[in-house]
């Protein structure tokens, strides 16, 4: 009993004030990131009539931020290695300040598109750099928890965007809704300036003493010399990997699974809901913008709860059942949305459908999809695998952002959500056939599953 208490006390003491400061700063960036993703949903209701935009141009304005994310995420690794983790975080905060503010000053749609592309580039860098900064700075004992904090903060930021949009609905000011995130970004910039870089960055630049000193300050649960040696070994090993190796030999099946899964995450429609849910609600009979926005704010709160619940139950249920449950819930949600448009239309059924969709996505895909990317490849290919999955994910995101509103107008609600229903079923079957249950498995055993043709070695031996 005493030993347990000592262990718990040691774990608690390993989290220093600097650790909390780093995690808190990254979490604020997560909230800003979520806000900038979600704010367009409310702004659209006022932006379209003010700038007299066609449905297609509304889609372009919305989806341009995703196009920027693709370029930002693709170059994030080069940027962080070139200027350092801390300077990258400073640049991210500055980007959020400048480009969010420029949205509010846009005299026309083309200026707004450029501002949103640059904001998207900033977001793309942040979704790679911020979790990496946390992972490289946090003690091992709480690293997972701090990374989860960033994910929860992002979902919470989307919810905040809806509540802010509802509060400003009376002003009908899309400029204020889109540019408001510049204020917390400016505040967090002053926090980031006070942060150190990471031990990994110092070692990459032959600053070993600085790395040792920083490990002593931020990772109280390890021996500094051993930790620095481990990082040096990882850096030497990572240099051996190449992007093309993902598609060769025994890595090919794992790459197919991870890249396809990344595409399915977005093509099943999550950002059709995030970007356009107030618009969907208005099309089923809710004409008051405040009501359309505030309802979706509470729906996003349910999404935050779903992420938390998923992390509480995933170790008990397993990752595969959790993921299948989430995607299955998305399919049911799409079926409800089909009925909501076909019979009525019905605002209540639309609300229930959107609610279930957000809960299902955040419980399944939103919580677990990146775990498969990180655990399907050896260390030297982990970065390349995550990058390939993210590129596939953002490509599908862009397609949905551009096509959804036009499809909703041309095909109608029942057929549009019917397509998403079919895609959710395809996604469920894909996961059921290929996704392994990796709870309690060692990383090497997980890789053997892919090397063995998506079969556990013991299953092959039993059949033989």
VOPAGU-2260 file (C-alpha; in pm, 1 decimal, decimal comma):
REM VOPAGU-2260
SITE   aa  ch    i         X         Y         Z
SITE  UNK   A    0       0,0       0,0       0,0
SITE  UNK   A    1     279,8     236,9      93,1
SITE  UNK   A    2     464,7     147,7    -228,1
SITE  UNK   A    3     160,2     227,0    -435,1
SITE  UNK   A    4     123,2     564,5    -266,3
SITE  UNK   A    5     488,8     637,9    -327,2
SITE  UNK   A    6     448,8     545,6    -692,1
SITE  UNK   A    7     146,2     767,5    -728,6
SITE  UNK   A    8     326,4    1047,9    -548,0
SITE  UNK   A    9     627,6    1002,8    -775,3
SITE  UNK   A   10     405,7    1014,3   -1080,3
SITE  UNK   A   11     243,9    1332,5    -952,9
SITE  UNK   A   12     578,3    1494,0    -874,3
SITE  UNK   A   13     704,4    1412,8   -1224,9
SITE  UNK   A   14     461,0    1672,0   -1360,2
SITE  UNK   A   15     635,9    2004,8   -1308,0
SITE  UNK   A   16     497,2    2354,4   -1344,6
SITE  UNK   A   17     677,7    2374,6   -1678,1
SITE  UNK   A   18     496,1    2058,5   -1793,5
SITE  UNK   A   19     161,0    2211,6   -1701,5
SITE  UNK   A   20     259,5    2536,3   -1871,5
SITE  UNK   A   21     353,1    2349,5   -2191,9
SITE  UNK   A   22      33,9    2139,8   -2190,4
SITE  UNK   A   23    -184,4    2441,9   -2113,7
SITE  UNK   A   24     -29,8    2644,2   -2395,0
SITE  UNK   A   25     -74,5    2359,0   -2643,4
SITE  UNK   A   26    -433,8    2311,5   -2525,9
SITE  UNK   A   27    -511,4    2678,8   -2594,2
SITE  UNK   A   28    -370,3    2633,2   -2945,1
SITE  UNK   A   29    -601,3    2330,5   -2977,3
SITE  UNK   A   30    -901,0    2544,2   -2879,3
SITE  UNK   A   31    -802,2    2814,2   -3131,3
SITE  UNK   A   32    -758,0    2546,8   -3400,1
SITE  UNK   A   33   -1102,9    2404,1   -3323,0
SITE  UNK   A   34   -1257,1    2751,7   -3319,6
SITE  UNK   A   35   -1112,4    2839,6   -3659,8
SITE  UNK   A   36   -1251,1    2513,9   -3802,4
SITE  UNK   A   37   -1598,3    2560,2   -3654,0
SITE  UNK   A   38   -1649,4    2936,0   -3686,0
SITE  UNK   A   39   -1725,5    2922,1   -4058,8
SITE  UNK   A   40   -2043,3    2720,5   -3986,6
SITE  UNK   A   41   -2204,6    3019,1   -3812,8
SITE  UNK   A   42   -2044,7    3282,4   -4035,4
SITE  UNK   A   43   -2188,3    3125,7   -4353,5
SITE  UNK   A   44   -2542,4    3221,4   -4251,7
SITE  UNK   A   45   -2447,1    3591,4   -4269,7
SITE  UNK   A   46   -2154,0    3582,4   -4511,6
SITE  UNK   A   47   -2346,1    3443,8   -4809,3
SITE  UNK   A   48   -2611,9    3721,8   -4829,7
SITE  UNK   A   49   -2363,4    3997,5   -4740,4
SITE  UNK   A   50   -2113,7    3911,7   -5017,0
SITE  UNK   A   51   -2390,3    3776,1   -5246,6
SITE  UNK   A   52   -2211,0    3442,5   -5293,5
SITE  UNK   A   53   -2334,9    3148,3   -5496,9
SITE  UNK   A   54   -2358,2    2808,0   -5331,0
SITE  UNK   A   55   -2040,2    2700,4   -5507,6
SITE  UNK   A   56   -1846,0    3007,3   -5387,0
SITE  UNK   A   57   -1962,4    2943,7   -5030,3
SITE  UNK   A   58   -1815,9    2594,1   -5064,1
SITE  UNK   A   59   -1489,2    2735,1   -5200,6
SITE  UNK   A   60   -1460,7    2988,2   -4917,3
SITE  UNK   A   61   -1527,7    2709,3   -4665,9
SITE  UNK   A   62   -1300,9    2442,5   -4815,5
SITE  UNK   A   63   -1004,6    2669,0   -4898,1
SITE  UNK   A   64    -892,0    2640,3   -4536,3
SITE  UNK   A   65    -862,9    2262,8   -4588,7
SITE  UNK   A   66    -652,8    2313,0   -4901,9
SITE  UNK   A   67    -421,1    2527,5   -4692,0
SITE  UNK   A   68    -408,7    2252,6   -4428,6
SITE  UNK   A   69    -286,3    2002,1   -4688,2
SITE  UNK   A   70       9,1    2224,7   -4780,7
SITE  UNK   A   71      76,0    2314,0   -4416,3
SITE  UNK   A   72      71,1    1955,7   -4290,2
SITE  UNK   A   73     286,9    1839,6   -4581,8
SITE  UNK   A   74     556,5    2096,1   -4496,8
SITE  UNK   A   75     522,3    2087,4   -4117,1
SITE  UNK   A   76     801,9    1836,6   -4064,9
SITE  UNK   A   77    1047,1    2039,4   -4272,5
SITE  UNK   A   78     949,8    2361,7   -4095,5
SITE  UNK   A   79     984,8    2221,2   -3742,6
SITE  UNK   A   80    1320,7    2062,9   -3825,6
SITE  UNK   A   81    1444,8    2381,1   -3994,2
SITE  UNK   A   82    1353,3    2652,0   -3743,8
SITE  UNK   A   83    1289,7    2441,3   -3432,0
SITE  UNK   A   84     981,6    2333,3   -3237,8
SITE  UNK   A   85     952,2    2650,8   -3030,7
SITE  UNK   A   86     995,5    2891,3   -3324,3
SITE  UNK   A   87     736,7    2688,6   -3515,5
SITE  UNK   A   88     491,5    2728,9   -3227,8
SITE  UNK   A   89     560,2    3104,8   -3225,3
SITE  UNK   A   90     499,4    3119,3   -3601,3
SITE  UNK   A   91     173,4    2923,9   -3556,9
SITE  UNK   A   92      45,9    3171,1   -3297,2
SITE  UNK   A   93     142,9    3465,9   -3519,1
SITE  UNK   A   94     -28,7    3300,9   -3815,0
SITE  UNK   A   95    -348,3    3254,7   -3616,8
SITE  UNK   A   96    -340,5    3621,2   -3511,6
SITE  UNK   A   97    -271,6    3768,0   -3856,0
SITE  UNK   A   98    -482,3    3546,9   -4079,8
SITE  UNK   A   99    -783,0    3527,2   -3846,9
SITE  UNK   A  100    -783,4    3906,9   -3829,8
SITE  UNK   A  101    -749,5    3938,8   -4209,6
SITE  UNK   A  102   -1067,7    3734,5   -4252,1
SITE  UNK   A  103   -1259,4    4008,3   -4072,1
SITE  UNK   A  104   -1108,8    4277,1   -4298,3
SITE  UNK   A  105   -1186,1    4098,9   -4626,9
SITE  UNK   A  106   -1342,2    4342,1   -4881,5
SITE  UNK   A  107   -1451,5    4057,3   -5111,0
SITE  UNK   A  108   -1460,3    3680,2   -5142,6
SITE  UNK   A  109   -1119,7    3653,2   -5314,6
SITE  UNK   A  110    -939,9    3834,0   -5033,4
SITE  UNK   A  111   -1125,1    3607,5   -4788,9
SITE  UNK   A  112   -1022,2    3295,5   -4982,5
SITE  UNK   A  113    -652,7    3393,7   -4969,2
SITE  UNK   A  114    -674,7    3473,6   -4596,4
SITE  UNK   A  115    -844,2    3140,0   -4527,1
SITE  UNK   A  116    -585,9    2950,7   -4733,5
SITE  UNK   A  117    -305,6    3104,7   -4526,2
SITE  UNK   A  118    -500,4    3034,4   -4206,3
SITE  UNK   A  119    -539,0    2674,9   -4325,5
SITE  UNK   A  120    -163,8    2651,4   -4386,4
SITE  UNK   A  121    -112,0    2762,0   -4025,2
SITE  UNK   A  122    -363,2    2504,1   -3903,1
SITE  UNK   A  123    -192,2    2230,9   -4107,3
SITE  UNK   A  124     141,4    2306,4   -3943,0
SITE  UNK   A  125     -19,2    2324,2   -3596,5
SITE  UNK   A  126    -189,8    1982,9   -3613,6
SITE  UNK   A  127     153,2    1827,6   -3669,6
SITE  UNK   A  128     372,2    2055,2   -3458,0
SITE  UNK   A  129     162,4    2100,6   -3141,5
SITE  UNK   A  130     114,1    1728,0   -3058,3
SITE  UNK   A  131     479,4    1667,1   -3148,2
SITE  UNK   A  132     588,7    1946,4   -2915,0
SITE  UNK   A  133     385,1    1791,5   -2631,6
SITE  UNK   A  134     515,3    1440,0   -2703,0
SITE  UNK   A  135     878,3    1556,2   -2704,5
SITE  UNK   A  136     842,0    1769,8   -2389,8
SITE  UNK   A  137     621,0    1565,1   -2157,0
SITE  UNK   A  138     722,3    1298,0   -1902,0
SITE  UNK   A  139     652,5     943,5   -2022,1
SITE  UNK   A  140     406,2     884,7   -1737,9
SITE  UNK   A  141     164,4    1152,4   -1857,2
SITE  UNK   A  142     255,1    1189,5   -2225,3
SITE  UNK   A  143     -58,7    1014,7   -2351,4
SITE  UNK   A  144    -283,7    1216,0   -2121,8
SITE  UNK   A  145    -135,6    1546,3   -2237,0
SITE  UNK   A  146    -175,3    1455,6   -2604,8
SITE  UNK   A  147    -537,4    1358,4   -2536,9
SITE  UNK   A  148    -580,2    1700,7   -2374,3
SITE  UNK   A  149    -490,3    1861,9   -2708,6
SITE  UNK   A  150    -749,6    1646,7   -2888,9
SITE  UNK   A  151   -1021,3    1729,2   -2636,9
SITE  UNK   A  152    -929,0    2099,5   -2656,3
SITE  UNK   A  153    -972,3    2091,7   -3034,4
SITE  UNK   A  154   -1324,5    1945,6   -3010,3
SITE  UNK   A  155   -1403,5    2195,1   -2732,9
SITE  UNK   A  156   -1284,6    2477,5   -2961,6
SITE  UNK   A  157   -1539,7    2374,6   -3224,6
SITE  UNK   A  158   -1813,5    2390,3   -2958,3
SITE  UNK   A  159   -1691,9    2733,6   -2846,0
SITE  UNK   A  160   -1716,4    2854,8   -3206,3
SITE  UNK   A  161   -2086,1    2766,2   -3218,8
SITE  UNK   A  162   -2165,9    2937,9   -2888,5
SITE  UNK   A  163   -1977,4    3251,2   -2995,0
SITE  UNK   A  164   -2162,9    3241,9   -3327,9
SITE  UNK   A  165   -2494,8    3216,7   -3143,8
SITE  UNK   A  166   -2402,5    3507,1   -2914,2
SITE  UNK   A  167   -2315,9    3723,9   -3214,7
SITE  UNK   A  168   -2608,9    3610,4   -3431,4
SITE  UNK   A  169   -2803,8    3924,7   -3344,2
SITE  UNK   A  170   -2525,9    4139,7   -3491,9
SITE  UNK   A  171   -2514,6    3927,9   -3809,7
SITE  UNK   A  172   -2140,8    4001,4   -3821,5
SITE  UNK   A  173   -1956,7    3719,9   -3995,6
SITE  UNK   A  174   -1642,4    3934,2   -3980,7
SITE  UNK   A  175   -1642,5    3938,1   -3601,6
SITE  UNK   A  176   -1720,8    3565,5   -3579,3
SITE  UNK   A  177   -1427,6    3471,1   -3804,7
SITE  UNK   A  178   -1169,9    3714,2   -3664,0
SITE  UNK   A  179   -1238,6    3680,0   -3291,5
SITE  UNK   A  180    -987,6    3396,0   -3247,4
SITE  UNK   A  181    -706,4    3646,1   -3309,6
SITE  UNK   A  182    -741,8    3762,3   -2947,2
SITE  UNK   A  183    -661,4    3431,2   -2769,9
SITE  UNK   A  184    -394,1    3365,9   -3034,8
SITE  UNK   A  185    -225,8    3694,2   -2939,4
SITE  UNK   A  186    -244,3    3600,9   -2571,1
SITE  UNK   A  187     -99,0    3253,1   -2623,8
SITE  UNK   A  188     185,6    3404,0   -2826,6
SITE  UNK   A  189     324,7    3564,6   -2509,6
SITE  UNK   A  190     312,5    3226,0   -2332,3
SITE  UNK   A  191     490,6    3045,7   -2615,7
SITE  UNK   A  192     776,7    3296,7   -2618,8
SITE  UNK   A  193     856,8    3191,2   -2260,1
SITE  UNK   A  194     872,1    2819,6   -2345,4
SITE  UNK   A  195    1191,8    2624,5   -2415,9
SITE  UNK   A  196    1245,0    2415,4   -2726,5
SITE  UNK   A  197    1253,1    2035,0   -2693,9
SITE  UNK   A  198    1541,0    1799,5   -2607,2
SITE  UNK   A  199    1510,0    1635,7   -2949,0
SITE  UNK   A  200    1560,9    1970,4   -3127,6
SITE  UNK   A  201    1866,3    2052,5   -2917,6
SITE  UNK   A  202    2020,5    1712,9   -2998,5
SITE  UNK   A  203    1944,5    1755,5   -3368,2
SITE  UNK   A  204    2153,7    2073,2   -3349,2
SITE  UNK   A  205    2443,9    1933,8   -3143,8
SITE  UNK   A  206    2338,6    2107,4   -2821,3
SITE  UNK   A  207    2366,9    1809,6   -2589,3
SITE  UNK   A  208    2416,1    2003,0   -2264,6
SITE  UNK   A  209    2103,8    2207,7   -2331,2
SITE  UNK   A  210    1914,2    1885,0   -2398,6
SITE  UNK   A  211    2033,6    1730,2   -2072,0
SITE  UNK   A  212    1936,8    2038,6   -1874,3
SITE  UNK   A  213    1590,8    2047,2   -2030,5
SITE  UNK   A  214    1528,9    1676,9   -1963,6
SITE  UNK   A  215    1606,8    1740,9   -1596,4
SITE  UNK   A  216    1348,0    2021,1   -1593,7
SITE  UNK   A  217    1060,8    1861,1   -1785,5
SITE  UNK   A  218    1104,3    1484,1   -1741,5
SITE  UNK   A  219    1151,7    1419,8   -1374,2
SITE  UNK   A  220    1057,3    1051,9   -1411,4
SITE  UNK   A  221    1369,0     949,5   -1610,4
SITE  UNK   A  222    1746,5     951,4   -1582,7
SITE  UNK   A  223    1856,9    1248,8   -1800,5
SITE  UNK   A  224    2164,0    1076,0   -1947,0
SITE  UNK   A  225    1969,6     759,9   -2038,1
SITE  UNK   A  226    1687,7     963,4   -2190,8
SITE  UNK   A  227    1925,9    1169,1   -2403,5
SITE  UNK   A  228    2099,3     850,4   -2524,6
SITE  UNK   A  229    1759,2     702,1   -2616,6
SITE  UNK   A  230    1667,6    1011,2   -2819,4
SITE  UNK   A  231    2005,1    1000,4   -2996,4
SITE  UNK   A  232    1944,0     635,8   -3089,7
SITE  UNK   A  233    1593,8     718,3   -3217,1
SITE  UNK   A  234    1727,3    1004,5   -3429,3
SITE  UNK   A  235    1991,1     780,1   -3585,7
SITE  UNK   A  236    1731,8     508,7   -3653,6
SITE  UNK   A  237    1470,6     741,1   -3802,1
SITE  UNK   A  238    1711,2     855,2   -4070,1
SITE  UNK   A  239    1699,8     507,2   -4225,3
SITE  UNK   A  240    1333,2     525,5   -4329,2
SITE  UNK   A  241    1196,3     654,7   -4660,1
SITE  UNK   A  242     847,7     744,9   -4780,8
SITE  UNK   A  243     864,1     503,7   -5076,3
SITE  UNK   A  244     931,5     215,0   -4837,0
SITE  UNK   A  245     568,0     243,2   -4719,5
SITE  UNK   A  246     453,0      97,3   -5050,7
SITE  UNK   A  247     707,2    -180,8   -5080,5
SITE  UNK   A  248     715,0    -539,9   -4964,3
SITE  UNK   A  249     569,9    -624,2   -4627,8
SITE  UNK   A  250     469,3    -264,4   -4542,8
SITE  UNK   A  251     230,3    -240,8   -4840,1
SITE  UNK   A  252     -80,1    -380,3   -4669,3
SITE  UNK   A  253     -36,2    -169,7   -4355,8
SITE  UNK   A  254       6,9     138,5   -4575,1
SITE  UNK   A  255    -308,4      53,8   -4772,9
SITE  UNK   A  256    -503,9      17,1   -4448,8
SITE  UNK   A  257    -376,0     337,2   -4287,6
SITE  UNK   A  258    -413,5     557,9   -4597,8
SITE  UNK   A  259    -760,8     422,6   -4680,9
SITE  UNK   A  260    -869,6     462,7   -4320,2
SITE  UNK   A  261    -753,0     825,9   -4326,6
SITE  UNK   A  262    -960,0     886,4   -4640,2
SITE  UNK   A  263   -1269,6     717,6   -4492,5
SITE  UNK   A  264   -1248,1     931,5   -4177,5
SITE  UNK   A  265   -1336,7    1240,5   -4381,0
SITE  UNK   A  266   -1525,7    1112,1   -4683,9
SITE  UNK   A  267   -1794,6     975,7   -4448,6
SITE  UNK   A  268   -1892,4    1338,5   -4383,1
SITE  UNK   A  269   -1774,7    1470,8   -4046,7
SITE  UNK   A  270   -1683,5    1812,5   -4186,3
SITE  UNK   A  271   -2007,8    1836,8   -4379,7
SITE  UNK   A  272   -2155,8    1845,8   -4028,5
SITE  UNK   A  273   -1888,6    2069,3   -3870,7
SITE  UNK   A  274   -1891,9    2325,7   -4153,5
SITE  UNK   A  275   -2258,2    2318,8   -4251,9
SITE  UNK   A  276   -2474,8    2188,7   -3965,2
SITE  UNK   A  277   -2646,6    2527,7   -3902,1
SITE  UNK   A  278   -2720,8    2540,6   -4276,2
SITE  UNK   A  279   -2864,5    2187,7   -4257,7
SITE  UNK   A  280   -3085,1    2288,1   -3965,0
SITE  UNK   A  281   -3217,6    2592,8   -4154,3
SITE  UNK   A  282   -3305,2    2370,4   -4451,0
SITE  UNK   A  283   -3529,2    2150,7   -4236,3
SITE  UNK   A  284   -3738,9    2442,1   -4113,9
SITE  UNK   A  285   -3546,9    2634,1   -3842,3
SITE  UNK   A  286   -3531,3    2991,0   -3973,0
SITE  UNK   A  287   -3390,3    3167,8   -3665,9
SITE  UNK   A  288   -3005,7    3177,8   -3702,1
SITE  UNK   A  289   -2960,5    3188,1   -3323,3
SITE  UNK   A  290   -3156,6    2865,2   -3277,7
SITE  UNK   A  291   -2978,5    2694,6   -3567,6
SITE  UNK   A  292   -2636,1    2781,7   -3424,1
SITE  UNK   A  293   -2700,0    2728,3   -3051,5
SITE  UNK   A  294   -2847,7    2382,5   -3106,7
SITE  UNK   A  295   -2529,0    2277,5   -3282,2
SITE  UNK   A  296   -2321,7    2426,1   -3001,8
SITE  UNK   A  297   -2478,3    2183,4   -2756,1
SITE  UNK   A  298   -2430,7    1902,3   -3006,5
SITE  UNK   A  299   -2056,1    1977,8   -3012,6
SITE  UNK   A  300   -2048,8    1965,7   -2631,0
SITE  UNK   A  301   -2185,5    1612,2   -2662,8
SITE  UNK   A  302   -1894,6    1544,3   -2899,3
SITE  UNK   A  303   -1646,4    1652,5   -2631,2
SITE  UNK   A  304   -1814,0    1413,8   -2384,9
SITE  UNK   A  305   -1795,5    1132,9   -2644,0
SITE  UNK   A  306   -1416,7    1177,9   -2677,8
SITE  UNK   A  307   -1372,9    1161,0   -2300,1
SITE  UNK   A  308   -1596,9     852,9   -2269,7
SITE  UNK   A  309   -1405,9     678,3   -2548,5
SITE  UNK   A  310   -1074,9     720,5   -2366,7
SITE  UNK   A  311   -1234,0     591,5   -2045,6
SITE  UNK   A  312   -1371,0     271,5   -2202,6
SITE  UNK   A  313   -1126,2     191,5   -2481,6
SITE  UNK   A  314    -886,5      -9,6   -2264,0
SITE  UNK   A  315   -1178,5    -218,3   -2136,9
SITE  UNK   A  316   -1365,4    -263,8   -2466,5
SITE  UNK   A  317   -1067,6    -271,3   -2699,2
SITE  UNK   A  318    -992,0     -37,3   -2986,1
SITE  UNK   A  319   -1163,7    -235,5   -3260,2
SITE  UNK   A  320   -1507,6    -258,9   -3086,1
SITE  UNK   A  321   -1488,7     109,7   -2991,9
SITE  UNK   A  322   -1413,5     209,9   -3349,2
SITE  UNK   A  323   -1684,3     -15,9   -3494,7
SITE  UNK   A  324   -1939,9     118,3   -3244,9
SITE  UNK   A  325   -1860,3     477,0   -3341,3
SITE  UNK   A  326   -1882,3     414,9   -3718,0
SITE  UNK   A  327   -2200,7     209,6   -3674,9
SITE  UNK   A  328   -2356,0     501,4   -3485,7
SITE  UNK   A  329   -2263,0     731,2   -3777,1
SITE  UNK   A  330   -2449,5     499,4   -4016,5
SITE  UNK   A  331   -2760,8     508,5   -3794,3
SITE  UNK   A  332   -2731,4     888,9   -3778,1
SITE  UNK   A  333   -2726,2     913,0   -4158,0
SITE  UNK   A  334   -3036,8     694,0   -4178,7
SITE  UNK   A  335   -3215,5     933,3   -3940,6
SITE  UNK   A  336   -3105,9    1234,5   -4148,8
SITE  UNK   A  337   -3244,4    1066,3   -4462,3
SITE  UNK   A  338   -3580,6    1035,2   -4289,4
SITE  UNK   A  339   -3556,4    1391,4   -4153,2
SITE  UNK   A  340   -3540,0    1530,1   -4507,5
SITE  UNK   A  341   -3774,1    1276,6   -4669,6
SITE  UNK   A  342   -4060,4    1299,5   -4417,8
SITE  UNK   A  343   -4128,4    1659,1   -4334,5
SITE  UNK   A  344   -3862,5    1792,2   -4327,8
SITE  UNK   A  345   -3828,8    1739,4   -3951,8
SITE  UNK   A  346   -3607,7    1968,2   -3738,8
SITE  UNK   A  347   -3625,8    1728,4   -3443,1
SITE  UNK   A  348   -3508,0    1428,2   -3646,9
SITE  UNK   A  349   -3235,2    1641,1   -3806,1
SITE  UNK   A  350   -3117,1    1743,2   -3458,9
SITE  UNK   A  351   -3112,7    1379,1   -3342,4
SITE  UNK   A  352   -2928,3    1270,6   -3657,5
SITE  UNK   A  353   -2658,5    1537,7   -3627,9
SITE  UNK   A  354   -2623,3    1466,2   -3254,1
SITE  UNK   A  355   -2572,5    1092,4   -3310,7
SITE  UNK   A  356   -2331,2    1157,9   -3596,0
SITE  UNK   A  357   -2110,1    1384,5   -3384,9
SITE  UNK   A  358   -2119,8    1141,3   -3090,9
SITE  UNK   A  359   -2040,8     843,4   -3315,6
SITE  UNK   A  360   -1754,6    1016,8   -3493,9
SITE  UNK   A  361   -1586,0    1150,2   -3180,6
SITE  UNK   A  362   -1632,7     820,6   -2996,5
SITE  UNK   A  363   -1478,4     618,4   -3279,8
SITE  UNK   A  364   -1277,7     788,2   -3551,5
SITE  UNK   A  365   -1205,9    1107,7   -3360,6
SITE  UNK   A  366   -1053,7     920,7   -3067,1
SITE  UNK   A  367    -872,8     627,1   -3223,9
SITE  UNK   A  368    -785,2     668,8   -3589,1
SITE  UNK   A  369    -434,9     809,4   -3532,5
SITE  UNK   A  370    -349,8     525,4   -3296,2
SITE  UNK   A  371    -350,3     282,8   -3589,3
SITE  UNK   A  372    -116,6     507,9   -3788,5
SITE  UNK   A  373     134,0     525,8   -3504,2
SITE  UNK   A  374     126,6     154,4   -3417,6
SITE  UNK   A  375     125,7      -4,0   -3764,0
SITE  UNK   A  376     480,5      91,6   -3862,8
SITE  UNK   A  377     828,6      60,0   -3713,0
SITE  UNK   A  378     981,8     373,6   -3562,7
SITE  UNK   A  379    1175,1     468,1   -3874,9
SITE  UNK   A  380     851,1     477,9   -4081,4
SITE  UNK   A  381     612,2     613,6   -3819,1
SITE  UNK   A  382     640,9     975,8   -3931,0
SITE  UNK   A  383     600,9     885,6   -4297,9
SITE  UNK   A  384     296,6     667,6   -4219,5
SITE  UNK   A  385     130,5     942,5   -4018,2
SITE  UNK   A  386     201,7    1193,8   -4294,6
SITE  UNK   A  387      50,7     968,5   -4562,8
SITE  UNK   A  388    -261,3     915,1   -4352,7
SITE  UNK   A  389    -297,9    1287,9   -4282,9
SITE  UNK   A  390    -263,4    1374,9   -4653,0
SITE  UNK   A  391    -532,4    1121,8   -4743,6
SITE  UNK   A  392    -751,8    1252,7   -4461,5
SITE  UNK   A  393    -722,3    1617,3   -4571,2
SITE  UNK   A  394    -782,1    1532,1   -4938,4
SITE  UNK   A  395   -1116,0    1370,6   -4849,5
SITE  UNK   A  396   -1191,9    1665,8   -4620,3
SITE  UNK   A  397   -1139,8    1906,2   -4911,9
SITE  UNK   A  398   -1365,5    1701,0   -5141,1
SITE  UNK   A  399   -1648,3    1702,2   -4886,4
SITE  UNK   A  400   -1606,2    2074,2   -4816,0
SITE  UNK   A  401   -1632,4    2166,5   -5185,1
SITE  UNK   A  402   -1901,7    1919,1   -5292,8
SITE  UNK   A  403   -2146,3    1892,8   -5000,7
SITE  UNK   A  404   -2350,4    2213,3   -5036,8
SITE  UNK   A  405   -2385,4    2170,3   -5413,7
SITE  UNK   A  406   -2486,8    1806,5   -5365,7
SITE  UNK   A  407   -2741,8    1904,1   -5102,7
SITE  UNK   A  408   -2894,4    2157,3   -5343,6
SITE  UNK   A  409   -2882,1    1938,3   -5656,4
SITE  UNK   A  410   -2959,8    1594,7   -5510,9
SITE  UNK   A  411   -3163,5    1687,7   -5203,9
SITE  UNK   A  412   -3117,9    1579,0   -4842,2
SITE  UNK   A  413   -3233,5    1214,5   -4870,9
SITE  UNK   A  414   -2996,5    1123,2   -5154,5
SITE  UNK   A  415   -2702,5    1324,8   -5016,2
SITE  UNK   A  416   -2722,2    1159,4   -4674,5
SITE  UNK   A  417   -2796,8     830,1   -4847,5
SITE  UNK   A  418   -2450,7     854,0   -5004,3
SITE  UNK   A  419   -2298,5     920,8   -4661,3
SITE  UNK   A  420   -2496,0     622,9   -4524,1
SITE  UNK   A  421   -2344,2     392,5   -4789,3
SITE  UNK   A  422   -1995,3     531,9   -4720,6
SITE  UNK   A  423   -2041,7     468,4   -4345,6
SITE  UNK   A  424   -2138,5     105,4   -4419,0
SITE  UNK   A  425   -1835,2      65,8   -4647,1
SITE  UNK   A  426   -1619,2     212,6   -4372,7
SITE  UNK   A  427   -1764,1     -23,5   -4110,0
SITE  UNK   A  428   -1701,1    -328,2   -4332,1
SITE  UNK   A  429   -1346,5    -210,5   -4410,5
SITE  UNK   A  430   -1267,4    -180,2   -4039,4
SITE  UNK   A  431   -1434,3    -513,6   -3958,8
SITE  UNK   A  432   -1230,9    -696,6   -4224,8
SITE  UNK   A  433    -889,4    -536,1   -4178,2
SITE  UNK   A  434    -856,6    -349,8   -3846,2
SITE  UNK   A  435    -681,1    -559,9   -3580,3
SITE  UNK   A  436    -763,0    -556,2   -3209,8
SITE  UNK   A  437    -437,9    -418,5   -3073,0
SITE  UNK   A  438    -527,8    -392,0   -2704,6
SITE  UNK   A  439    -246,6    -537,9   -2497,9
SITE  UNK   A  440     -36,6    -627,1   -2804,0
SITE  UNK   A  441     328,7    -533,1   -2830,5
SITE  UNK   A  442     422,6    -307,6   -3121,7
SITE  UNK   A  443     628,0    -581,4   -3286,2
SITE  UNK   A  444     330,9    -821,2   -3268,3
SITE  UNK   A  445     108,2    -559,8   -3436,1
SITE  UNK   A  446     357,0    -524,0   -3719,4
SITE  UNK   A  447     367,5    -902,0   -3759,8
SITE  UNK   A  448     -10,4    -892,2   -3813,3
SITE  UNK   A  449      43,7    -677,7   -4123,4
SITE  UNK   A  450     349,6    -868,6   -4239,9
SITE  UNK   A  451     135,8   -1185,2   -4215,7
SITE  UNK   A  452    -138,1   -1061,2   -4450,3
SITE  UNK   A  453    -372,5    -907,4   -4186,2
SITE  UNK   A  454    -371,9   -1225,2   -3975,6
SITE  UNK   A  455    -224,0   -1283,4   -3633,3
SITE  UNK   A  456      60,2   -1539,1   -3656,4
SITE  UNK   A  457    -108,5   -1762,1   -3396,6
SITE  UNK   A  458    -427,5   -1776,4   -3607,0
SITE  UNK   A  459    -227,1   -1894,9   -3908,8
SITE  UNK   A  460     -57,3   -2162,6   -3699,1
SITE  UNK   A  461    -393,3   -2283,4   -3559,7
SITE  UNK   A  462    -543,6   -2320,3   -3908,8
SITE  UNK   A  463    -235,2   -2506,4   -4027,7
